[in-house]
Amino acid sequence: MKQPILEMKQITKYFGTTVALKNVDFTVYPGEVRGLIGENGSGKSTISSIAAGMQKASAGEMFFHGKPWNPESMIDALSRGIGMIVQESGTIQGITVAENLFLGETKQFQGRFGLVDRKKMNAAADEALDFVGISNVRGAMPMASIDFQTRKLVEIAKVVMKKPDILVVDETTTALSQDGRKILYDVVKQFQENGKSVIFISHDLDEVMEVCSELTVLRDGVMVATLSKKDFDADVVKQFMVGRELQGDYYRTDFGTPVSEDVALELKDGCAADLDHLNVTLHKGEILGVGGLSHCGMHTLGKVLFGAQPLSQGQVMANGVQVSSESTAMSLGIGYVSKDRDTESLNLNASIGDNIAIAGLDRFAVGRFLILSGKEREYVNKQIEDLSIKCFDGMQEVNQLSGGNKQKVVFGKWVGRDSDILILDCPTRGVDIGVKQFMYQMMYRMRMEGKSILLISEELSELIGMSDRIIIMKDGAISGEFERSRGLTDSMVIDYMI
């Protein structure tokens, strides 16, 4: 009989008076890819971060290879066999890729007079990157020169090069393109084949059921089920996650619902860093889906349409008026939800109220400068209530919220303004199935109110399930276009992405 590689017994964790974990028993065996799934705030990241040395348990005990396990830090845990790829950014912008990989460990590259041999360090970094299949990044490159999803691949290399016995993957795929996901899946497969273990945390139930060999479901800090591969069933897992059957539809169920011929937002002959004479038209009352592989230009498209990134040629028009800046876009009723939520859409150290109110000052300010606190509080509280944001009150800092509630705050900025046009870049990234359903239903409700939505997504099921029309981008241009239909499948769309 196999001996467990990790045992966690009666683990309890308090954050103030909040119980994040309650007497959780969690065991991982060699060669397992153990999925962890549950709604936001269920305890997934908490239990794994305790194992990886990020924080201490309030009660309980742990054993690693049969010996007591109580790491002092994540660095200590990684050096002894458990490495974690964190959900938030784990790299530093102002230094090179190699310096990130070997942060705090440059002594091994010191030569005469204690100077770091950068050539040697860069070569070691290149070797670590090649080991996990990252060929488009080199150690000498400045970290600031690579995009968000590629920085995530560097974090993977940083952990994997230490060759831990357990790799913890915390919501990492939500930040990755299809190419990046393949790299991570290959790493997971290597770990499993070598008799090592992976704890795989994701909100994507289809992904978890495909990648994992076992699945543990958490709800409200309590372990409610552990299933083997043969027992995986999506409907059963969903009920375990939410403690009830999901009410209402998930994706849209209507087909053939008419869309207005009136144009709400348009890009004419747009050229930018990765856009090539692109023409895109969003109609009033339409959900237009945009998909593609990494660096196809779809994320740049979102920024360009909101006036956040300039064009070298072409123009953006909203209801006949040119969009020249973000402030112009806002004045024309356009809102934008960035893929990189925590750095581009939120101030994590500010309150929920400040984050929601900042986009709506012209909705409740008296004149141009006078802000009445009562009016502001009323404005914020309406969004908290309408979007069911789980919090103490509007004064709570955003960094204390789960991923799903953070994303609701971002939505609150633009819903509060009653935006007529919403540009949503990967809006359900890192949120649980219940929040996803809430967002899909809200998007559909807004569409039926005549509002226009540009949905940029790396999830084909999301695009097919929610869009009236889908355009697929490749190399900065449109390679395929599809109307909403019952017979549209992933395989039909993928051919136009590659």
C-alpha positions in Angstrom: 0.0 0.0 0.0 1.3 3.5 -0.9 2.4 5.7 1.9 1.1 9.3 1.7 3.5 12.0 0.7 1.5 14.7 2.6 -0.9 14.3 5.5 -2.8 17.3 7.0 -4.9 16.4 10.0 -7.7 18.5 11.6 -6.4 21.7 10.1 -8.3 24.8 11.3 -7.6 28.4 10.3 -9.1 31.6 11.7 -8.8 35.1 10.2 -10.0 37.1 13.1 -13.5 35.7 13.9 -13.9 34.2 10.4 -13.3 30.4 10.2 -11.6 29.8 6.9 -10.9 26.1 7.5 -12.6 23.8 10.0 -11.0 20.5 11.0 -9.9 19.6 7.5 -8.2 16.2 6.9 -6.3 16.2 3.6 -4.0 13.5 2.3 -2.0 13.4 -1.0 -0.3 10.2 -2.4 2.7 9.9 -4.7 1.8 10.2 -8.4 -1.6 11.9 -7.7 -2.8 15.0 -9.4 -5.2 16.1 -6.7 -7.8 18.7 -7.8 -9.1 21.2 -5.3 -12.4 22.9 -6.2 -15.0 25.0 -4.5 -16.6 28.4 -4.6 -14.6 31.5 -3.7 -13.9 31.5 0.0 -14.3 27.8 0.3 -10.7 27.3 1.6 -8.9 25.9 -1.4 -6.0 28.4 -1.4 -5.9 28.5 2.4 -5.3 24.8 2.8 -2.7 24.6 0.1 -0.9 27.8 1.2 -0.6 26.3 4.7 1.1 23.2 3.2 3.4 25.4 1.2 4.5 27.6 4.1 2.8 30.8 3.1 0.9 30.9 6.4 0.4 28.9 9.6 -2.6 26.9 10.6 -4.5 27.9 13.8 -4.7 24.3 14.8 -3.9 20.8 13.5 -0.8 19.0 12.4 1.0 18.1 9.1 3.3 15.3 8.0 5.5 15.2 4.9 7.1 11.9 4.0 5.9 10.7 7.4 7.8 13.4 9.3 6.3 16.4 11.1 6.0 19.3 8.6 6.0 22.9 9.8 7.8 25.1 7.2 8.9 28.5 8.3 8.2 30.1 4.9 7.5 29.4 1.3 11.2 29.5 0.6 11.8 26.9 3.4 9.0 24.7 2.1 10.3 24.9 -1.5 13.8 24.0 -0.5 12.5 20.9 1.4 10.0 19.6 -1.2 6.7 21.6 -1.6 6.6 24.5 -4.1 3.6 26.7 -4.9 2.8 28.8 -7.9 0.7 31.6 -6.3 -2.5 33.0 -7.7 -1.3 36.6 -7.6 1.8 37.9 -9.3 5.0 36.4 -7.9 7.6 38.3 -10.0 9.4 41.6 -9.6 9.2 44.0 -12.6 12.4 46.1 -12.2 14.9 43.3 -12.7 15.7 40.6 -15.3 14.1 37.2 -15.8 17.3 35.5 -14.5 17.3 37.8 -11.4 13.7 36.8 -10.7 14.5 33.1 -11.1 17.5 33.3 -8.7 16.3 36.0 -6.4 18.2 35.7 -3.1 20.4 32.9 -4.6 22.9 34.7 -6.7 25.9 33.6 -4.5 26.2 30.5 -6.7 27.1 32.7 -9.6 29.6 35.0 -7.8 33.1 35.1 -9.2 36.2 37.0 -8.1 35.6 40.0 -5.8 32.1 38.8 -5.1 30.7 40.0 -8.5 27.9 38.1 -10.0 28.7 36.4 -13.3 25.7 37.4 -15.2 26.5 35.4 -18.3 26.6 32.2 -16.2 23.4 33.2 -14.4 21.6 34.0 -17.6 22.7 30.6 -19.1 21.3 28.8 -16.0 18.1 30.7 -16.3 17.8 29.7 -20.0 18.3 26.1 -19.0 15.5 26.3 -16.4 13.2 27.9 -18.9 14.0 25.3 -21.6 13.4 22.5 -19.1 9.7 23.5 -18.8 9.3 24.3 -22.5 9.5 28.1 -22.4 11.5 29.0 -25.5 10.4 32.5 -26.2 11.8 34.0 -22.9 15.5 34.3 -22.1 17.2 35.1 -18.8 18.7 38.4 -19.9 15.3 39.9 -20.8 13.9 42.6 -18.5 10.8 41.2 -16.7 8.9 44.4 -17.6 9.3 43.6 -21.3 7.1 40.4 -21.2 3.4 40.3 -20.8 1.3 39.1 -17.8 0.7 35.5 -19.0 4.4 35.0 -19.9 5.4 36.3 -16.4 3.3 33.5 -15.1 5.4 30.9 -17.1 8.5 32.4 -15.5 6.9 31.7 -12.0 6.3 28.1 -13.1 10.0 27.7 -14.1 11.1 29.2 -10.8 9.3 26.6 -8.8 9.8 23.6 -11.1 13.6 24.1 -11.3 13.8 23.3 -7.6 12.3 19.9 -8.4 9.9 19.7 -5.5 8.0 16.5 -4.6 4.7 18.4 -4.5 3.8 21.2 -6.9 0.9 23.4 -5.9 -0.8 25.1 -8.8 -3.2 27.8 -7.5 -5.5 29.2 -10.2 -2.5 29.5 -12.6 -4.3 28.5 -15.8 -6.6 31.5 -15.6 -3.6 33.7 -16.4 -2.4 31.6 -19.3 -3.1 31.4 -23.0 -3.7 28.1 -24.7 0.0 27.7 -25.4 0.8 28.5 -21.8 -1.7 26.0 -20.5 -0.1 23.2 -22.6 3.3 24.0 -21.1 1.8 23.7 -17.6 -0.2 20.5 -18.4 3.1 19.0 -19.7 4.8 19.8 -16.4 1.9 18.3 -14.5 2.1 15.1 -16.6 5.9 14.9 -15.9 5.4 15.2 -12.2 2.8 12.4 -12.3 4.9 10.1 -14.4 7.9 10.6 -12.1 5.8 9.6 -9.0 5.6 13.1 -7.7 2.4 14.9 -6.8 0.4 17.9 -7.9 -2.3 19.9 -6.0 -4.2 21.5 -8.8 -6.6 24.4 -7.8 -9.0 25.7 -10.5 -12.5 27.1 -10.9 -12.7 25.4 -14.3 -14.6 22.2 -13.6 -14.0 20.8 -17.1 -10.3 21.4 -16.7 -10.1 19.8 -13.3 -12.0 16.7 -14.5 -9.6 16.4 -17.5 -6.3 17.0 -15.7 -6.7 15.5 -12.2 -6.7 11.9 -11.1 -8.6 12.7 -7.8 -10.8 15.6 -6.8 -11.5 17.1 -3.4 -14.4 19.5 -3.0 -14.4 22.2 -0.2 -17.4 24.3 0.9 -17.3 27.0 3.6 -14.0 25.7 4.9 -15.1 22.1 5.2 -14.1 19.2 3.1 -17.4 17.8 1.7 -16.2 15.1 -0.8 -13.2 13.4 -2.3 -13.8 11.6 -5.7 -11.7 9.3 -7.8 -11.5 9.8 -11.6 -14.1 7.0 -12.3 -16.6 8.9 -10.1 -16.2 12.3 -11.7 -19.6 13.8 -12.6 -20.0 17.5 -13.3 -23.5 17.8 -11.9 -22.6 15.9 -8.7 -19.5 18.1 -8.2 -21.5 21.3 -8.7 -24.0 20.3 -6.1 -21.2 19.5 -3.7 -19.6 22.9 -4.4 -22.7 25.0 -3.8 -24.7 22.7 -1.5 -27.7 22.9 -3.8 -28.7 22.6 -7.4 -27.8 25.7 -9.4 -31.0 27.6 -10.2 -31.7 29.0 -13.6 -29.6 28.7 -16.8 -25.8 28.8 -16.9 -25.2 29.9 -20.5 -27.8 31.4 -22.8 -30.5 29.0 -24.1 -31.9 31.3 -26.8 -31.1 31.1 -30.5 -32.1 33.4 -33.3 -32.7 36.4 -31.0 -32.4 39.4 -33.3 -29.7 42.0 -32.9 -30.1 45.7 -33.9 -28.4 46.8 -37.1 -27.4 50.0 -35.3 -23.7 50.2 -34.6 -22.6 51.0 -31.0 -18.8 50.7 -31.3 -16.6 50.4 -34.3 -12.8 50.0 -35.0 -12.0 51.1 -38.5 -8.7 50.0 -40.2 -7.0 49.7 -36.8 -3.2 49.2 -36.6 -1.3 48.9 -33.4 1.5 46.7 -32.0 -0.3 43.5 -32.8 -3.3 44.7 -34.8 -3.1 44.6 -38.6 -5.7 46.9 -40.4 -8.4 45.4 -38.2 -12.1 46.2 -38.7 -14.5 45.3 -35.9 -18.2 46.3 -35.5 -20.3 45.9 -32.3 -24.0 46.4 -32.7 -26.5 47.7 -30.1 -27.9 44.9 -28.0 -25.2 42.5 -29.2 -22.8 40.2 -27.3 -19.8 40.0 -29.6 -17.3 37.3 -28.6 -13.6 37.6 -29.5 -11.3 34.6 -29.2 -7.9 33.4 -30.3 -4.5 32.1 -29.1 -1.8 34.0 -27.2 -0.6 37.3 -28.9 -3.4 37.2 -31.5 -4.2 40.8 -30.6 -7.6 40.3 -28.9 -6.4 41.8 -25.5 -4.9 44.8 -27.4 -8.2 45.2 -29.2 -10.0 45.7 -25.8 -7.5 48.4 -24.7 -7.7 50.2 -28.1 -11.5 50.3 -28.1 -11.5 51.9 -24.6 -8.9 54.4 -25.7 -6.3 53.0 -23.3 -3.8 52.2 -26.1 -3.2 54.4 -29.1 -3.5 53.4 -32.7 -0.8 54.0 -35.3 -3.5 54.1 -37.9 -7.3 54.0 -37.9 -9.9 55.2 -35.5 -12.5 54.0 -32.9 -16.0 55.4 -33.1 -18.8 55.1 -30.5 -22.2 56.1 -31.6 -20.6 58.3 -34.3 -18.1 60.0 -32.0 -14.4 59.3 -32.1 -12.9 57.6 -29.0 -9.5 59.3 -28.4 -8.9 58.5 -24.7 -10.2 56.7 -21.7 -12.0 59.7 -20.4 -13.7 60.2 -23.7 -14.7 56.5 -23.7 -16.3 56.9 -20.2 -18.2 60.0 -21.3 -19.6 58.0 -24.2 -20.9 55.3 -21.9 -18.1 52.7 -22.4 -16.7 50.6 -19.5 -13.7 48.3 -19.6 -12.9 45.2 -17.4 -9.2 44.3 -17.9 -7.9 40.7 -17.9 -5.2 41.9 -15.4 -7.7 42.7 -12.8 -5.4 43.3 -9.8 -3.1 45.8 -11.5 -5.3 47.5 -14.2 -8.8 47.4 -12.8 -8.5 47.7 -9.0 -6.5 49.5 -6.4 -6.1 46.6 -4.0 -5.1 48.8 -1.0 -8.2 51.0 -1.3 -11.7 50.2 -0.1 -14.5 48.6 -2.0 -16.3 52.0 -1.9 -13.4 53.9 -3.3 -12.9 51.4 -6.2 -16.6 51.5 -7.2 -17.0 55.3 -6.7 -14.0 56.4 -8.6 -15.6 55.7 -12.0 -19.0 57.2 -10.9 -18.0 60.6 -9.5 -20.0 62.4 -12.2 -23.1 60.4 -11.2 -23.3 61.6 -7.6 -21.0 64.6 -7.2 -22.7 68.0 -6.9 -21.3 70.3 -9.5 -17.8 69.4 -10.5 -16.1 69.2 -7.2 -18.5 68.7 -4.2 -18.9 65.1 -3.2 -21.6 64.4 -0.6 -20.5 61.4 1.5 -24.2 60.3 1.9 -24.8 60.2 -1.8 -21.5 58.4 -2.4 -22.3 55.8 0.2 -25.8 55.3 -1.3 -24.2 54.8 -4.8 -21.7 52.3 -3.5 -24.1 50.3 -1.3 -26.5 49.9 -4.2 -23.7 48.1 -6.2 -22.8 46.0 -3.2 -26.4 44.9 -2.8 -27.2 44.5 -6.5 -24.1 42.5 -7.2 -24.2 40.5 -4.0 -20.6 41.5 -3.0 -19.7 39.5 0.1 -18.1 42.0 2.5 -18.4 43.6 5.9 -19.2 47.0 4.3 -18.0 49.4 1.7 -15.0 50.4 3.8 -13.4 47.0 3.6 -10.2 46.9 1.6 -10.5 45.1 -1.7 -7.4 42.9 -1.1 -9.3 41.1 1.6 -11.9 39.8 -0.9 -12.0 36.5 -2.8 -11.4 36.6 -6.5 -15.0 36.5 -7.4 -15.9 39.4 -5.1 -13.0 41.4 -6.5 -14.4 40.9 -9.9 -17.9 42.0 -8.8 -16.3 45.2 -7.5 -14.8 45.8 -11.0 -18.2 45.2 -12.6 -19.7 47.6 -10.0 -17.6 50.4 -11.3 -19.2 50.2 -14.7 -22.7 48.9 -13.9 -23.0 51.8 -11.4 -22.4 54.3 -14.2 -25.1 52.5 -16.2 -22.6 52.0 -19.1 -24.2 51.3 -22.4 -21.1 49.5 -23.8 -19.0 47.1 -21.8 -15.6 45.7 -23.0 -15.0 42.6 -20.9 -11.6 41.0 -21.2 -11.7 37.5 -19.6 -14.3 38.7 -17.1 -14.8 35.3 -15.4 -11.1 34.5 -14.9 -10.5 33.2 -11.4 -14.1 33.1 -10.2 -16.1 30.2 -9.1 -19.0 28.5 -10.9 -21.7 30.4 -8.8 -20.2 33.8 -9.6 -19.7 32.8 -13.3 -23.4 32.0 -13.5 -24.3 35.3 -11.8 -22.1 37.2 -14.3 -23.5 35.4 -17.4 -27.1 36.1 -16.2 -26.2 39.8 -15.7 -24.6 40.0 -19.1 -27.6 38.5 -20.8 -29.9 40.8 -18.8 -27.9 43.8 -20.0 -28.0 42.6 -23.5 -31.8 42.3 -23.3 -31.9 45.9 -22.1 -30.2 47.0 -25.3 -26.7 47.3 -24.0 -23.7 46.1 -26.0 -21.0 43.8 -24.8 -17.6 42.9 -26.3 -16.6 39.6 -24.6 -12.9 38.7 -25.0 -12.3 35.3 -23.7 -9.8 32.4 -23.9 -12.6 30.0 -23.0 -14.3 28.7 -26.1 -17.3 27.3 -24.2 -17.9 30.8 -22.7 -17.8 32.4 -26.2 -20.1 29.8 -27.7 -22.4 29.8 -24.8 -22.9 33.6 -24.5 -22.2 35.3 -27.9 -24.5 36.4 -30.6 -21.5 36.4 -32.9 -17.9 35.3 -32.5 -14.8 36.6 -34.3 -11.6 34.6 -34.1 -8.3 36.5 -34.3 -4.9 35.4 -35.6 -1.8 37.5 -36.1 -3.8 40.7 -35.5 -6.5 40.0 -38.0 -9.8 38.3 -38.2 -9.4 34.7 -39.4 -13.0 33.5 -38.9 -16.5 34.6 -37.9 -19.4 32.6 -36.6 -23.0 33.3 -35.9 -24.7 31.9 -32.8 -26.1 28.4 -33.5 -27.0 25.2 -31.8 -24.5 23.2 -33.9 -21.4 25.4 -33.3 -18.6 23.4 -31.5 -15.2 24.0 -30.1 -13.5 22.0 -32.9 -15.1 24.1 -35.6 -13.7 27.3 -34.0 -10.2 26.0 -33.1 -9.3 25.4 -36.7 -9.3 29.2 -37.2 -7.2 29.9 -34.2 -4.1 27.8 -35.2 
